[in-house]
C-alpha cells in the first residue's frame, strides 16, 4: 500500500487526477478523503490554474507565497503532486504508464485534447482494459456544444438556473459558489464508484462522460418537473419559494431571518408566535394554495411583523413553536456557529510549504461514516512535491528520473 492510502473504505484504489480548477479536483478529493491514493498530475512551472488565484498564504515575514493560494486548498487535499509535460513524447509515455498503474483516471480537458497526445479513452482502452476513465467537460462528449469551453457560469446560464435566481425585477444571477462544478464533481465521484463496483464483477473498466450542463439541468429538480409535467416556466422569486408561502428571507430589526413555512399547521404556529392568530383563520391564507394565490398580500404583512424583532428573538420563538427558521450568516459567522463547530467541519493541517505562517485549513468531508470515516492525511501539495517519490513507486530508477527531467517531461 502506498503512503497515504491505507486509511478509509477506498484504500487500495489508485486515482490519477489530471484535472484543474474545481469539478475534476473535487471528484478526486472526495475519493482521496475516503482513502484512495490520489496522484495529481500538473503542468510544470504553473500547475493547476488555481495556484495563481489570490488570496495567497503568507510566509513568516508576511509576504505572499505566490503559487500557494487559499483556493488550491479547496479541492486538493489528500493528494500527491507530480509535474508532467504531455507536450513531450516522454511525458505522454509517462502518463500512459501511470494510467496502467492506476485504477481510475480523471481528466477535464477540452473534448479531443488528449487525443492529440495518444491519451484519449479510445486510444488506451484496448491496452488498459480495467481502467475507469472519467472525462468532465462543460457540455459532455457529444452534441453541438461539445467543443465549447465549459465554465460553471455557462452551465448555470444554459440550464435555466440563472433565470430563476435573483430578484423578480433584477438581472438573472448566478449562484455565489460554483454549483455547476460542484454537482458535476459529485456526480463524477458517484459514477466512478458505480464503475468500480461493476469492474469488481466483470473485470472491465469503462468511460464516464460527465457534462456540467447535464448535471446542473438534473439539479433543477422541481423547476424541471414543473415544466415537463405542468408546462410551467419558472421565474425569479428572489429568496421566495414558488410553491409555499411564506418561505423566504425577511428583514429583522437587526439583520435578516429566514422563515420557512411549508404546512398549514406551521403557518398557524407562526401566526401565534407573531401575535397574529387571526391570520390562520383568514380564508385568504388558511391553506397552502390560498397563501400562494395571495402571496402579494401576505408577504408584506409578514414583513411588517418580522422587522419588529431581532433575528435571535425570532429564531428562539419559532424554534420553540416548531416553525422552520434561521439566520442569514456571513461565512465567518457560519464557521463560528456552535453547531458547525460541534460537527467538526473545519480541518487543520500543517501547510505543505514549510515557509507558510499559517496552517492549511479546509472544510471537512461532509458525510459521517460510522465504521469508515473520511481521513485527512495530506494538505494540498506544493507543485511537483512528490514527483520523485511517485516515479520511484512506479518503478523508475534514479537514472530514468534524471533522463525524464533532462527531456523536460517532468
VENSUL-V282733 format. One record per residue. N is the residue number from 1. PHI is phi in radians with two decimals (* if undefined). Layout:
n: (N/N)
phi: (PHI/PHI)
//
This chain:
n: (1/2/3/4/5/6/7/8/9/10/11/12/13/14/15/16/17/18/19/20/21/22/23/24/25/26/27/28/29/30/31/32/33/34/35/36/37/38/39/40/41/42/43/44/45/46/47/48/49/50/51/52/53/54/55/56/57/58/59/60/61/62/63/64/65/66/67/68/69/70/71/72/73/74/75/76/77/78/79/80/81/82/83/84/85/86/87/88/89/90/91/92/93/94/95/96/97/98/99/100/101/102/103/104/105/106/107/108/109/110/111/112/113/114/115/116/117/118/119/120/121/122/123/124/125/126/127/128/129/130/131/132/133/134/135/136/137/138/139/140/141/142/143/144/145/146/147/148/149/150/151/152/153/154/155/156/157/158/159/160/161/162/163/164/165/166/167/168/169/170/171/172/173/174/175/176/177/178/179/180/181/182/183/184/185/186/187/188/189/190/191/192/193/194/195/196/197/198/199/200/201/202/203/204/205/206/207/208/209/210/211/212/213/214/215/216/217/218/219/220/221/222/223/224/225/226/227/228/229/230/231/232/233/234/235/236/237/238/239/240/241/242/243/244/245/246/247/248/249/250/251/252/253/254/255/256/257/258/259/260/261/262/263/264/265/266/267/268/269/270/271/272/273/274/275/276/277/278/279/280/281/282/283/284/285/286/287/288/289/290/291/292/293/294/295/296/297/298/299/300/301/302/303/304/305/306/307/308/309/310/311/312/313/314/315/316/317/318/319/320/321/322/323/324/325/326/327/328/329/330/331/332/333/334/335/336/337/338/339/340/341/342/343/344/345/346/347/348/349/350/351/352/353/354/355/356/357/358/359/360/361/362/363/364/365/366/367/368/369/370/371/372/373/374/375/376/377/378/379/380/381/382/383/384/385/386/387/388/389/390/391/392/393/394/395/396/397/398/399/400/401/402/403/404/405/406/407/408/409/410)
phi: (*/-1.33/-0.99/1.48/-2.15/-1.68/-2.12/1.92/-1.15/-1.77/-0.98/1.80/-1.55/-1.97/-2.08/-1.76/-1.77/-1.85/-2.30/-2.58/1.25/-2.13/-1.00/-1.17/-1.02/-1.12/-0.96/-1.16/-1.14/-1.01/-1.18/-1.17/-1.06/-1.64/1.97/-1.18/-1.53/-1.83/-1.99/-1.64/-1.57/-2.23/-1.24/-1.01/1.36/-1.75/1.23/-0.95/-0.87/-1.26/-1.09/-1.70/-1.56/-1.21/-1.41/-1.86/-1.12/-1.81/-1.50/-1.11/-1.62/1.52/-1.57/-1.10/-1.60/-1.04/1.70/-2.11/-1.51/-1.12/-1.06/-1.12/-1.29/-1.07/-2.33/-2.29/-1.24/1.03/-2.35/-1.91/-1.92/-2.25/-1.76/-2.45/-1.77/-1.37/-1.29/-1.59/-0.93/-1.14/-1.20/-1.09/-1.12/-1.18/-1.10/-1.11/-1.14/-1.13/-1.01/-1.18/-1.49/-1.77/-1.68/-2.39/-2.18/-2.10/-2.41/-2.38/-1.37/-1.09/-0.95/1.58/-1.07/-1.26/-1.09/-1.12/-1.94/1.25/-2.13/-1.30/-1.04/-1.07/-1.45/-2.05/-1.12/-1.31/-1.53/-2.00/-1.22/-1.64/-1.27/-1.68/-2.02/-1.98/-1.96/-2.04/-2.39/-1.20/-2.22/1.48/-1.49/-2.24/1.67/-1.15/-1.75/-0.95/-1.57/-1.23/-1.03/-2.00/-2.05/-0.94/-1.11/-1.21/-1.16/-1.11/-1.25/-1.21/-1.39/1.70/-1.06/-1.17/-1.23/-1.95/-2.03/2.06/-1.33/-0.95/-1.78/-1.88/-1.26/-0.99/-2.19/-1.50/-1.14/-1.05/-1.81/-1.41/-1.15/-1.14/-1.09/-1.09/-1.10/-1.10/-1.10/-1.21/-1.11/-1.10/-1.10/-1.09/-1.13/-1.07/-1.15/-1.12/-1.19/-1.10/-1.10/-1.13/-1.14/-1.07/-1.54/-1.94/1.41/-1.88/-1.46/-2.87/-1.78/-1.97/-1.88/-2.00/-2.03/-1.00/-1.09/-1.01/-1.19/-1.23/-1.11/-1.00/-1.33/-1.37/0.57/-1.13/-1.12/-1.11/-1.12/-1.10/-1.32/-1.15/-1.92/-2.23/1.20/-1.64/-1.65/-1.20/-2.25/-1.27/-2.20/1.12/-1.63/-1.34/-1.76/-1.24/-1.99/-2.44/-2.52/-1.46/-2.60/-3.03/-1.54/-2.16/-1.34/-1.86/-1.17/-2.12/2.92/-2.46/-2.46/-1.65/-2.06/-2.24/-1.72/-2.02/-2.35/-1.11/-1.10/-1.11/-1.11/-1.09/-1.15/-1.09/-1.02/-1.12/-1.15/-1.46/1.33/-2.26/-1.04/-1.15/-1.07/-1.16/-1.76/-1.27/-1.07/-1.26/-2.24/-1.27/-2.32/-1.01/-1.06/-1.16/-1.16/-1.14/-1.13/-1.92/-0.89/-1.15/-1.54/-1.24/-1.04/-1.09/-1.13/-1.12/-1.05/-1.09/-1.34/-1.10/-1.28/-1.51/-2.36/-1.22/-0.98/-1.07/-1.13/-1.09/-1.06/-1.10/-1.19/-1.32/-1.09/-1.07/-1.43/1.42/-1.85/-1.14/-2.81/3.12/-1.44/-1.80/-1.48/-1.37/-1.12/-1.20/-1.14/-1.09/-1.29/-1.52/-1.06/-1.07/-1.22/-1.07/-1.17/-1.14/-1.43/0.95/-1.59/-2.02/-1.86/-2.21/-2.39/-1.08/-1.13/-1.14/-1.57/-1.06/-1.45/-1.13/-1.37/-2.12/-1.21/-1.55/-2.02/-2.64/-1.44/-1.15/-1.01/-1.39/-1.79/-1.71/-1.78/-1.22/-1.73/-2.31/-1.19/-1.08/-2.28/-2.17/-1.85/-2.52/-1.29/-0.99/-1.26/-1.27/-1.05/1.25/-0.98/-1.98/-0.93/-1.14/-1.04/-1.16/-1.12/-1.13/-1.12/-1.22/1.96/-1.40/-1.56/-0.96/-1.14/-1.19/-1.10/-1.11/-1.17/-1.09/-1.21/-1.13/-1.40/1.36/-1.37/-2.29)
//
